[in-house]
Amino acid sequence: MEILEQVQKYGYVREAVAPEVDLVAEINRLRKEKNAVILAHYYVDGAIQDLADYIGDSLGLSQQAAATPADMIVFCGVHFMGETAKILSPEKKVVIPDLNAGCSLADSAPADKFAAFKAQYPDHLVLSYINCSAEIKALSDIIVTSSNAVKIVEQLPKDQKIIFAPDANLGRYVAKKTGRDMVLWDGACIVHVDISEAKLKALREKYPNALLVAHPECKDNILLQADFVGSTTAILKFVAETPHDEFIVATEAGILHKMKQAAAGTGKKIIPAPATENNTCACSECPYMKMNTVEKLYNALLYEQPEITVPEDIRLKAYESVNRMLEMSKNL
């Protein structure tokens, strides 16, 4: 089966890698040979994070990639992240290890349904969380992240009517912080809504001195208990810099890899918040992020597939909304 046929059928290159192949050595060789940069989100497997040129959140990684002289970006994350990289770096080839690595939050906002929803509020400005598809970015006026959403909303006139999409939990958090009444699209991330309040209560009783840190995509009942609420990057920084020795982390468990590295030698105890019985892991894991493997990363570099493309008309509109955020964030 041809490589493109494999990608079309399976979402990734299924060529078997010979057991004697040193994947790490080959990945390092290929990235140099092809002038490629490897990006890894905090939520992917630790083995991939250790191979990456840059580790971070989705926007920060795309900005890093745009600033490099690389010819190819290999984005180990999920589909919308590859799209964001392509939006900011149209001249670069963008590939991801698995085309099926989607996002429950991005998928919760189909472009056609969102366009119809938006049409009901013609006098509203559309703010969309960066965890959305290129099509939703193109339908938006300003893109926001979990770290800058509050500050961007605070820059808008108080009488400006706002639609916030696609994450309703983040929208409610921003509305509370800013005192703004926003129309919310009812989307959510399965990872953050899957955190069990009952299990968390038991965990907090077991570790009464632990600080609870949470991502604002969590439900309100979790956020109300949190000692600190912030983006993945902000949570990582808080745990690393705060002079405390126990933390319960309410976000995707992949961040614990970098968090433990940052806290190495400090004696800090880092505990993942528990998921409901529906999750196969005791912690909260994203099944899409876990589709990224070292073998798929190797194949993506070798065959330069699966490739992420964004139609130019969509890319240009999406770029406007992302660029508006970047302009509004310059002095934050």
HELIX and SHEET records of a PDB file:
HELIX    1   1 ILE A    3  TYR A   10  1                                   8    
HELIX    2   2 LEU A   23  GLU A   33  1                                  11    
HELIX    3   3 GLY A   46  GLN A   49  1                                   4    
HELIX    4   4 SER A   58  ALA A   67  1                                  10    
HELIX    5   5 HIS A   79  LEU A   88  1                                  10    
HELIX    6   6 SER A  104  ASP A  107  1                                   4    
HELIX    7   7 ALA A  111  ALA A  119  1                                   9    
HELIX    8   8 ALA A  134  ALA A  138  1                                   5    
HELIX    9   9 ALA A  149  GLN A  155  1                                   7    
HELIX   10  10 ALA A  168  THR A  178  1                                  11    
HELIX   11  11 ILE A  190  VAL A  193  1                                   4    
HELIX   12  12 GLU A  197  LYS A  206  1                                  10    
HELIX   13  13 ASP A  220  LEU A  223  1                                   4    
HELIX   14  14 THR A  232  GLU A  241  1                                  10    
HELIX   15  15 ILE A  255  ALA A  262  1                                   8    
HELIX   16  16 MET A  289  MET A  291  5                                   3    
HELIX   17  17 VAL A  294  TYR A  303  1                                  10    
HELIX   18  18 GLU A  312  MET A  328  1                                  17    
SHEET    1   A 4 TYR A  54  GLY A  56  0                                        
SHEET    2   A 4 ALA A  36  HIS A  41  1                                        
SHEET    3   A 4 MET A  72  CYS A  76  1                                        
SHEET    4   A 4 LYS A  93  VAL A  95  1                                        
SHEET    1   B 4 ILE A 142  VAL A 144  0                                        
SHEET    2   B 4 HIS A 124  TYR A 129  1                                        
SHEET    3   B 4 LYS A 161  ALA A 165  1                                        
SHEET    4   B 4 VAL A 183  LEU A 184  1                                        
SHEET    1   C 4 PHE A 228  VAL A 229  0                                        
SHEET    2   C 4 LEU A 211  ALA A 214  1                                        
SHEET    3   C 4 GLU A 246  ALA A 250  1                                        
SHEET    4   C 4 LYS A 269  PRO A 272  1                                        
END                                                                             
